[in-house]
């Protein structure tokens, strides 16, 4: 045995790395560095939000802004053009960068809530940003409040006094939103008195939806085994929420608030008849705001089951949930007196053709190739139809995988230990993937659509980069006055999107083939009692 050399001491001695690692100052310094990083991100994001508010004040989606032949060049050449575009781009960059910098962790859940609220303050007091949809909401509410059916008559024909503020493409189309939101829009018009008051109230409705979602996040995240501070940060601090849901006053905020509350009731009280009816009513109200919420219903039926997963249990508990959904839809339709006319309006949501929708982009590329060959294949409608068929298949597969995963845990000795924890994790994550597929394969994509899957993936996903980065990219797709940059990058955008789709298909095919060749490990037996 050899003796250890005595430690070298004195002014010229080098510090021992082991001693430095064991020093209590090391963790303290690391914690202090993390706090400084978080503080820097907080105030960088606040600076970005203030710049966006300035851009909105000088060149946002104001009702008096010109709508014909608006391009980035005309915006640049207009009054305050350089300041508007500079503030918008720098502000968006700061806000997105601060959000991404802390996506792996923030100091605490309360810190995430306070920071998201701080960022939201400037965006709540500026002009509408990133879209002019709020003026469509106002005119649809005005039409209903004045005895006109918005599911039959466009806002221009209805005689809305604010029709000049509505985007030309939506002036002659019926409302595609459910009766609950039409009632809310009419209430905003009645109480607001004028356009400004109506916009303020619509923004308050959107704020109420975001706050409701914020209240539900901790319960959903804990049920799915995800850190609450990470879930709160990913959703509430996302620039899409502040810019589009709050400043833009999109009705997606109301839909998400009702949707998350309904899912929280299911997660907390599965199998209870009264709770299932209440949860179903909340989900039905979400559908009656925006039809997108219907995608979540089959997965909510899985979350409603209590105990062993059998067809009988699914029919019993899922039937009670469906009863609540139907009651909410029927009640809102009867209360509004509009019936189901809003279903027909959904067909006009695809009137806008942009390469940001992958099926539409593929259709564009096929049309470009046909033009080079001297033909006009008119492939966009076909590509969109194929996308919807693929979406239906993906939704069925996702539901079946969730159902079979939960059925594997039916063994009596495993049920108590694993089924209760697996139910919310499996069902909520499957619903998040279903909304992701809806966003990717739908005929139309707008940046705020990315908040649909984000709300559920934030509380369930273990890996986040795959949905956080696309959400960050979507923040740069619009200008403050609602100009969609996809309109001016049609050909290169379609080519890039198609190339991305083909690349993902190749990667997915190789991954599936590799997994098929890999022998599966034997299924473990039941857990010991």
CORUR-V595875 format. One record per residue. RES is the residue in three letters. OMEGA is omega in whole degrees, -180 to 180 (999 if undefined). NEAR is the number of other ideal C-beta (glycine too) atoms within 8 Angstrom. Layout:
res:RES omega:OMEGA near:NEAR
res:RES omega:OMEGA near:NEAR
This chain:
res:UNK omega:180 near:2
res:UNK omega:179 near:3
res:UNK omega:177 near:4
res:UNK omega:178 near:4
res:UNK omega:179 near:4
res:UNK omega:-180 near:4
res:UNK omega:179 near:6
res:UNK omega:-179 near:6
res:UNK omega:178 near:4
res:UNK omega:-176 near:5
res:UNK omega:-176 near:3
res:UNK omega:-177 near:3
res:UNK omega:176 near:8
res:UNK omega:180 near:4
res:UNK omega:178 near:6
res:UNK omega:-180 near:7
res:UNK omega:180 near:6
res:UNK omega:178 near:6
res:UNK omega:-180 near:8
res:UNK omega:-180 near:9
res:UNK omega:-177 near:7
res:UNK omega:-179 near:6
res:UNK omega:180 near:7
res:UNK omega:-180 near:5
res:UNK omega:-178 near:6
res:UNK omega:177 near:10
res:UNK omega:-180 near:7
res:UNK omega:178 near:8
res:UNK omega:180 near:8
res:UNK omega:179 near:8
res:UNK omega:179 near:8
res:UNK omega:179 near:8
res:UNK omega:178 near:8
res:UNK omega:178 near:9
res:UNK omega:178 near:9
res:UNK omega:179 near:8
res:UNK omega:179 near:10
res:UNK omega:180 near:12
res:UNK omega:178 near:8
res:UNK omega:179 near:8
res:UNK omega:-180 near:11
res:UNK omega:-175 near:11
res:UNK omega:171 near:8
res:UNK omega:177 near:11
res:UNK omega:178 near:15
res:UNK omega:177 near:11
res:UNK omega:177 near:10
res:UNK omega:179 near:19
res:UNK omega:178 near:17
res:UNK omega:178 near:10
res:UNK omega:177 near:13
res:UNK omega:177 near:20
res:UNK omega:176 near:12
res:UNK omega:178 near:12
res:UNK omega:178 near:17
res:UNK omega:180 near:16
res:UNK omega:-177 near:8
res:UNK omega:-175 near:10
res:UNK omega:179 near:14
res:UNK omega:-179 near:14
res:UNK omega:-179 near:16
res:UNK omega:-178 near:9
res:UNK omega:-179 near:8
res:UNK omega:-177 near:4
res:UNK omega:178 near:10
res:UNK omega:-176 near:4
res:UNK omega:-175 near:8
res:UNK omega:177 near:5
res:UNK omega:175 near:4
res:UNK omega:178 near:10
res:UNK omega:174 near:8
res:UNK omega:180 near:10
res:UNK omega:179 near:6
res:UNK omega:176 near:9
res:UNK omega:179 near:15
res:UNK omega:-176 near:9
res:UNK omega:-178 near:6
res:UNK omega:179 near:9
res:UNK omega:-178 near:3
res:UNK omega:-175 near:8
res:UNK omega:-180 near:11
res:UNK omega:-179 near:7
res:UNK omega:-179 near:10
res:UNK omega:-178 near:14
res:UNK omega:179 near:13
res:UNK omega:179 near:8
res:UNK omega:-179 near:13
res:UNK omega:-177 near:14
res:UNK omega:180 near:8
res:UNK omega:179 near:10
res:UNK omega:177 near:16
res:UNK omega:179 near:14
res:UNK omega:179 near:9
res:UNK omega:-177 near:13
res:UNK omega:179 near:17
res:UNK omega:180 near:13
res:UNK omega:179 near:10
res:UNK omega:179 near:14
res:UNK omega:-180 near:14
res:UNK omega:-176 near:9
res:UNK omega:-177 near:8
res:UNK omega:-176 near:13
res:UNK omega:-180 near:10
res:UNK omega:179 near:4
res:UNK omega:177 near:6
res:UNK omega:-176 near:11
res:UNK omega:-179 near:7
res:UNK omega:177 near:7
res:UNK omega:178 near:9
res:UNK omega:178 near:6
res:UNK omega:179 near:11
res:UNK omega:179 near:14
res:UNK omega:-178 near:11
res:UNK omega:-179 near:8
res:UNK omega:178 near:13
res:UNK omega:177 near:15
res:UNK omega:178 near:8
res:UNK omega:179 near:10
res:UNK omega:-176 near:15
res:UNK omega:-174 near:13
res:UNK omega:-180 near:9
res:UNK omega:-177 near:12
res:UNK omega:179 near:16
res:UNK omega:-175 near:10
res:UNK omega:178 near:6
res:UNK omega:179 near:13
res:UNK omega:174 near:10
res:UNK omega:-175 near:16
res:UNK omega:167 near:17
res:UNK omega:-177 near:14
res:UNK omega:176 near:14
res:UNK omega:-177 near:12
res:UNK omega:-177 near:10
res:UNK omega:178 near:15
res:UNK omega:173 near:15
res:UNK omega:177 near:13
res:UNK omega:-176 near:15
res:UNK omega:-179 near:17
res:UNK omega:176 near:14
res:UNK omega:175 near:14
res:UNK omega:178 near:16
res:UNK omega:-180 near:16
res:UNK omega:-179 near:14
res:UNK omega:-179 near:16
res:UNK omega:-180 near:9
res:UNK omega:172 near:8
res:UNK omega:179 near:4
res:UNK omega:179 near:9
res:UNK omega:-178 near:9
res:UNK omega:178 near:14
res:UNK omega:180 near:10
res:UNK omega:-172 near:6
res:UNK omega:174 near:10
res:UNK omega:-174 near:9
res:UNK omega:177 near:16
res:UNK omega:179 near:9
res:UNK omega:180 near:7
res:UNK omega:179 near:13
res:UNK omega:179 near:7
res:UNK omega:-178 near:12
res:UNK omega:-178 near:5
res:UNK omega:-172 near:12
res:UNK omega:-180 near:11
res:UNK omega:179 near:6
res:UNK omega:-179 near:9
res:UNK omega:176 near:15
res:UNK omega:-176 near:11
res:UNK omega:-176 near:7
res:UNK omega:-176 near:7
res:UNK omega:-176 near:10
res:UNK omega:-175 near:11
res:UNK omega:-179 near:6
res:UNK omega:177 near:10
res:UNK omega:-179 near:12
res:UNK omega:178 near:10
res:UNK omega:-175 near:10
res:UNK omega:-176 near:12
res:UNK omega:-176 near:12
res:UNK omega:179 near:12
res:UNK omega:-179 near:10
res:UNK omega:176 near:14
res:UNK omega:177 near:17
res:UNK omega:178 near:12
res:UNK omega:180 near:14
res:UNK omega:177 near:14
res:UNK omega:177 near:12
res:UNK omega:178 near:10
res:UNK omega:179 near:16
res:UNK omega:-178 near:12
res:UNK omega:-178 near:7
res:UNK omega:-177 near:8
res:UNK omega:178 near:13
res:UNK omega:180 near:5
res:UNK omega:-177 near:6
res:UNK omega:-179 near:11
res:UNK omega:179 near:7
res:UNK omega:178 near:11
res:UNK omega:180 near:15
res:UNK omega:179 near:13
res:UNK omega:-179 near:9
res:UNK omega:176 near:12
res:UNK omega:177 near:15
res:UNK omega:177 near:13
res:UNK omega:175 near:8
res:UNK omega:178 near:14
res:UNK omega:178 near:16
res:UNK omega:178 near:11
res:UNK omega:177 near:11
res:UNK omega:179 near:16
res:UNK omega:179 near:16
res:UNK omega:177 near:9
res:UNK omega:176 near:12
res:UNK omega:180 near:15
res:UNK omega:178 near:11
res:UNK omega:-177 near:7
res:UNK omega:-173 near:13
res:UNK omega:-177 near:16
res:UNK omega:-180 near:10
res:UNK omega:179 near:10
res:UNK omega:-179 near:17
res:UNK omega:179 near:15
res:UNK omega:180 near:9
res:UNK omega:-179 near:11
res:UNK omega:177 near:12
res:UNK omega:-179 near:6
res:UNK omega:178 near:13
res:UNK omega:-176 near:7
res:UNK omega:-178 near:11
res:UNK omega:178 near:13
res:UNK omega:179 near:15
res:UNK omega:-180 near:15
res:UNK omega:-179 near:17
res:UNK omega:-175 near:15
res:UNK omega:-178 near:13
res:UNK omega:-169 near:15
res:UNK omega:-180 near:13
res:UNK omega:179 near:16
res:UNK omega:-179 near:12
res:UNK omega:178 near:13
res:UNK omega:179 near:15
res:UNK omega:-178 near:16
res:UNK omega:-174 near:15
res:UNK omega:-172 near:16
res:UNK omega:-178 near:16
res:UNK omega:-178 near:17
res:UNK omega:-179 near:16
res:UNK omega:178 near:16
res:UNK omega:177 near:16
res:UNK omega:-179 near:15
res:UNK omega:-179 near:12
res:UNK omega:174 near:14
res:UNK omega:180 near:15
res:UNK omega:179 near:18
res:UNK omega:179 near:14
res:UNK omega:-177 near:14
res:UNK omega:178 near:16
res:UNK omega:178 near:15
res:UNK omega:-179 near:16
res:UNK omega:-179 near:14
res:UNK omega:178 near:14
res:UNK omega:177 near:12
res:UNK omega:179 near:15
res:UNK omega:178 near:18
res:UNK omega:177 near:11
res:UNK omega:178 near:12
res:UNK omega:-178 near:15
res:UNK omega:-178 near:13
res:UNK omega:-172 near:9
res:UNK omega:180 near:9
res:UNK omega:174 near:13
res:UNK omega:-180 near:9
res:UNK omega:-171 near:8
res:UNK omega:-179 near:6
res:UNK omega:-180 near:6
res:UNK omega:180 near:12
res:UNK omega:178 near:17
res:UNK omega:179 near:13
res:UNK omega:179 near:10
res:UNK omega:178 near:17
res:UNK omega:178 near:18
res:UNK omega:178 near:13
res:UNK omega:178 near:15
res:UNK omega:177 near:20
res:UNK omega:176 near:15
res:UNK omega:177 near:12
res:UNK omega:177 near:14
res:UNK omega:-179 near:15
res:UNK omega:169 near:13
res:UNK omega:179 near:15
res:UNK omega:-171 near:12
res:UNK omega:-179 near:10
res:UNK omega:-176 near:10
res:UNK omega:-179 near:14
res:UNK omega:180 near:7
res:UNK omega:-175 near:10
res:UNK omega:-171 near:14
res:UNK omega:180 near:13
res:UNK omega:-180 near:9
res:UNK omega:174 near:15
res:UNK omega:177 near:16
res:UNK omega:176 near:13
res:UNK omega:179 near:18
res:UNK omega:-178 near:14
res:UNK omega:-175 near:15
res:UNK omega:176 near:15
res:UNK omega:-179 near:8
res:UNK omega:-176 near:7
res:UNK omega:179 near:7
res:UNK omega:176 near:12
res:UNK omega:178 near:7
res:UNK omega:-180 near:5
res:UNK omega:179 near:6
res:UNK omega:178 near:12
res:UNK omega:179 near:12
res:UNK omega:-178 near:8
res:UNK omega:-175 near:8
res:UNK omega:177 near:15
res:UNK omega:177 near:12
res:UNK omega:177 near:8
res:UNK omega:177 near:13
res:UNK omega:179 near:18
res:UNK omega:177 near:11
res:UNK omega:177 near:11
res:UNK omega:179 near:17
res:UNK omega:-178 near:14
res:UNK omega:179 near:10
res:UNK omega:179 near:12
res:UNK omega:180 near:16
res:UNK omega:-180 near:11
res:UNK omega:-180 near:8
res:UNK omega:-180 near:8
res:UNK omega:179 near:15
res:UNK omega:179 near:12
res:UNK omega:-179 near:7
res:UNK omega:-180 near:8
res:UNK omega:-176 near:10
res:UNK omega:-175 near:5
res:UNK omega:-180 near:12
res:UNK omega:-178 near:5
res:UNK omega:-179 near:5
res:UNK omega:-178 near:11
res:UNK omega:179 near:15
res:UNK omega:178 near:7
res:UNK omega:180 near:8
res:UNK omega:-179 near:14
res:UNK omega:-177 near:9
res:UNK omega:-178 near:6
res:UNK omega:180 near:9
res:UNK omega:178 near:10
res:UNK omega:180 near:9
res:UNK omega:177 near:7
res:UNK omega:-179 near:7
res:UNK omega:-180 near:7
res:UNK omega:-178 near:12
res:UNK omega:180 near:12
res:UNK omega:170 near:11
res:UNK omega:-178 near:13
res:UNK omega:178 near:12
res:UNK omega:178 near:14
res:UNK omega:178 near:17
res:UNK omega:178 near:15
res:UNK omega:177 near:14
res:UNK omega:176 near:14
res:UNK omega:-177 near:16
res:UNK omega:177 near:11
res:UNK omega:178 near:11
res:UNK omega:178 near:13
res:UNK omega:179 near:10
res:UNK omega:178 near:8
res:UNK omega:178 near:11
res:UNK omega:177 near:9
res:UNK omega:179 near:6
res:UNK omega:179 near:6
res:UNK omega:-179 near:4
res:UNK omega:177 near:6
res:UNK omega:-175 near:6
res:UNK omega:-177 near:8
res:UNK omega:-170 near:7
res:UNK omega:-176 near:12
res:UNK omega:178 near:11
res:UNK omega:179 near:8
res:UNK omega:180 near:10
res:UNK omega:178 near:13
res:UNK omega:178 near:14
res:UNK omega:177 near:8
res:UNK omega:178 near:9
res:UNK omega:179 near:14
res:UNK omega:176 near:12
res:UNK omega:177 near:8
res:UNK omega:179 near:9
res:UNK omega:179 near:12
res:UNK omega:179 near:8
res:UNK omega:180 near:8
res:UNK omega:-180 near:11
res:UNK omega:178 near:13
res:UNK omega:-180 near:8
res:UNK omega:180 near:8
res:UNK omega:180 near:13
res:UNK omega:-178 near:13
res:UNK omega:178 near:8
res:UNK omega:178 near:9
res:UNK omega:179 near:13
res:UNK omega:-179 near:10
res:UNK omega:178 near:8
res:UNK omega:179 near:10
res:UNK omega:178 near:16
res:UNK omega:-180 near:8
res:UNK omega:-177 near:7
res:UNK omega:-177 near:12
res:UNK omega:-179 near:11
res:UNK omega:-174 near:7
res:UNK omega:-176 near:4
res:UNK omega:177 near:9
res:UNK omega:-167 near:12
res:UNK omega:-176 near:13
res:UNK omega:-175 near:6
res:UNK omega:-170 near:7
res:UNK omega:-174 near:10
res:UNK omega:-179 near:15
res:UNK omega:178 near:7
res:UNK omega:-177 near:8
res:UNK omega:-174 near:11
res:UNK omega:-178 near:14
res:UNK omega:-178 near:12
res:UNK omega:-177 near:12
res:UNK omega:-174 near:12
res:UNK omega:-179 near:14
res:UNK omega:179 near:18
res:UNK omega:177 near:13
res:UNK omega:177 near:14
res:UNK omega:176 near:14
res:UNK omega:177 near:14
res:UNK omega:178 near:11
res:UNK omega:177 near:16
res:UNK omega:176 near:14
res:UNK omega:178 near:11
res:UNK omega:179 near:12
res:UNK omega:179 near:14
res:UNK omega:-175 near:12
res:UNK omega:-172 near:7
res:UNK omega:179 near:12
res:UNK omega:-179 near:13
res:UNK omega:-176 near:10
res:UNK omega:174 near:10
res:UNK omega:170 near:9
res:UNK omega:-173 near:8
res:UNK omega:-177 near:12
res:UNK omega:175 near:13
res:UNK omega:-179 near:10
res:UNK omega:178 near:12
res:UNK omega:180 near:15
res:UNK omega:179 near:13
res:UNK omega:-179 near:13
res:UNK omega:-177 near:14
res:UNK omega:-179 near:14
res:UNK omega:179 near:15
res:UNK omega:179 near:15
res:UNK omega:-177 near:15
res:UNK omega:-176 near:13
res:UNK omega:-169 near:12
res:UNK omega:175 near:10
res:UNK omega:176 near:3
res:UNK omega:-172 near:5
res:UNK omega:-173 near:11
res:UNK omega:-173 near:6
res:UNK omega:176 near:7
res:UNK omega:178 near:12
res:UNK omega:-178 near:11
res:UNK omega:175 near:8
res:UNK omega:177 near:9
res:UNK omega:178 near:13
res:UNK omega:179 near:11
res:UNK omega:-178 near:8
res:UNK omega:180 near:10
res:UNK omega:-175 near:13
res:UNK omega:-173 near:7
res:UNK omega:-179 near:10
res:UNK omega:174 near:10
res:UNK omega:-172 near:11
res:UNK omega:-178 near:15
res:UNK omega:180 near:11
res:UNK omega:178 near:13
res:UNK omega:180 near:11
res:UNK omega:-178 near:9
res:UNK omega:178 near:11
res:UNK omega:179 near:11
res:UNK omega:-174 near:8
res:UNK omega:178 near:7
res:UNK omega:-169 near:9
res:UNK omega:-176 near:11
res:UNK omega:180 near:8
res:UNK omega:178 near:7
res:UNK omega:179 near:12
res:UNK omega:179 near:15
res:UNK omega:-180 near:9
res:UNK omega:180 near:8
res:UNK omega:179 near:13
res:UNK omega:177 near:13
res:UNK omega:178 near:8
res:UNK omega:179 near:9
res:UNK omega:-180 near:11
res:UNK omega:179 near:8
res:UNK omega:179 near:8
res:UNK omega:178 near:8
res:UNK omega:178 near:8
res:UNK omega:180 near:8
res:UNK omega:-179 near:8
res:UNK omega:180 near:8
res:UNK omega:179 near:8
res:UNK omega:180 near:8
res:UNK omega:179 near:8
res:UNK omega:180 near:8
res:UNK omega:180 near:8
res:UNK omega:179 near:8
res:UNK omega:179 near:7
res:UNK omega:180 near:6
res:UNK omega:-177 near:5
res:UNK omega:179 near:6
res:UNK omega:-180 near:3
res:UNK omega:175 near:4
res:UNK omega:179 near:4
res:UNK omega:-180 near:4
res:UNK omega:-179 near:5
res:UNK omega:179 near:3
res:UNK omega:-179 near:3
res:UNK omega:179 near:6
res:UNK omega:176 near:7
res:UNK omega:-175 near:4
res:UNK omega:999 near:3
